[in-house]
Each structure stands twice: as structure tokens, then as C-alpha cells.
Amino acid sequence: MSLPDLSGRARPGAMLAVRATPRAKRDAIEDGDPLRIWVTAPADQGRANEAVRKLLAKALGVAPTRLTLKRGQTARDKLFQLD
């Protein structure tokens, strides 16, 4: 799995719009606006949200704890903030 280099977007306070797809065949990210993220985790009990957060953090080159889900807890369209 190769992830795009999103380190240019890793500015403190940056808001990142994400379109998430749970239960995908593979974990992947497509750069764009919004970012398209596919994760293999199911969308129950927050597992997909956590998988999206970890994958996004890896592509940004930051720790997952620096990303906060601001909007979209139960929706496919999400908004993350980089602290």
C-alpha cells in the first residue's frame, strides 16, 4: 500500500475534509478535495473512524493523537482538525 505524501497539508490548525468509505477491499487515500479514504474496518463502534484517523495521520506524517474528528462521527463526510 502506497500512501500519497500529504505532509504539505500538515499545518497546525489545518482543517481536512474527508470522504470515508468503510469495509473497502484495501486501505487507500486519494488526494483531492475532499480527500477520499478507503479503510477495511467496519463502520461500527467507531472502528472505521479510528482507522481513517490513523491512515490520515500516517500520510500526513504526524501522530494520530494530533488529529481530532470535528464533524461526521456517523457520516461518510468528515472534518478533521490537526492540532
C-alpha positions in Angstrom: 0.0 0.0 0.0 1.5 3.3 -1.0 0.0 6.5 0.5 0.3 10.0 -1.0 2.6 12.4 0.7 0.3 14.8 2.4 2.9 16.4 4.6 2.4 19.8 2.8 -1.1 19.9 4.4 0.3 19.2 7.9 -0.1 22.8 9.3 -1.2 23.3 12.9 -4.9 24.2 12.9 -5.5 22.8 9.4 -9.0 21.5 8.7 -9.1 18.4 6.4 -12.3 17.4 4.7 -12.5 13.6 4.2 -14.9 11.3 2.3 -14.6 7.9 4.1 -15.6 4.5 2.7 -15.6 1.7 5.3 -15.4 -2.0 4.6 -13.3 -1.5 1.5 -11.0 -4.1 0.0 -7.9 -2.2 0.9 -6.7 0.8 2.8 -6.0 3.7 0.5 -6.1 7.5 0.1 -6.8 9.6 -3.0 -5.6 13.2 -2.8 -8.1 15.8 -3.7 -10.7 18.0 -2.1 -12.2 16.3 -0.2 -9.6 13.6 0.5 -11.0 10.1 -0.4 -10.1 7.5 2.2 -10.9 3.8 2.0 -10.5 1.6 5.1 -11.1 -2.1 5.6 -12.6 -1.5 9.1 -16.4 -1.8 9.5 -18.4 1.3 10.4 -19.5 0.1 13.8 -18.4 1.3 17.3 -16.1 3.9 15.8 -13.7 1.4 14.3 -13.8 3.0 10.8 -13.3 6.5 12.2 -10.2 5.3 14.1 -8.8 3.5 11.0 -9.4 6.7 9.0 -7.6 8.8 11.6 -4.6 6.5 11.8 -4.3 6.3 8.0 -4.6 10.0 7.5 -2.0 10.7 10.2 0.4 8.3 8.5 0.0 10.1 5.2 0.4 13.5 6.9 3.5 12.3 8.8 2.0 13.2 12.2 0.9 11.3 15.3 -2.7 10.1 15.2 -3.3 11.8 18.5 -2.8 15.2 16.8 -5.9 14.6 14.6 -9.4 15.4 16.1 -12.6 14.5 14.4 -14.7 17.7 14.5 -17.7 16.7 12.3 -19.1 13.5 10.8 -19.0 10.9 13.7 -21.6 8.8 11.9 -21.4 10.2 8.4 -19.2 9.4 5.4 -18.2 13.1 5.1 -15.9 14.0 7.9 -13.9 17.0 9.1 -10.6 16.5 10.9 -8.5 19.2 12.6 -4.8 19.0 13.0 -3.8 20.2 16.5 
